[in-house]
Amino acid sequence: MKKHRALIEQLESFGFALLPGQKINSSTESYFVCNDSYGTDVEALIAVRYLSWTQRYEFDFGFNSPAIRLFF
């Protein structure tokens, strides 16, 4: 995703960062986590995949919360 640096910079401006150990140009899919929890223990996650045959991006959103996980 090296050529898609503008998208990565936009997500970083919203408080997201690449998960540790990822290399930008090694895959068409990248995973981001939000660094700001806004005073909660909820962690926002985004997976971004570039679809080369349509030249579009696919986004998957999720969240993680230890308190909610323990409840279930």
Buried (B, 14 or more C-beta within 10 A) or exposed (E): BEEBEEBBEEBEEEBBEBEEEBEEEEEEEBBBBBEEEEEEEBBBBBBBBBEEEEEEEEEEEEEEEEEEEEEE
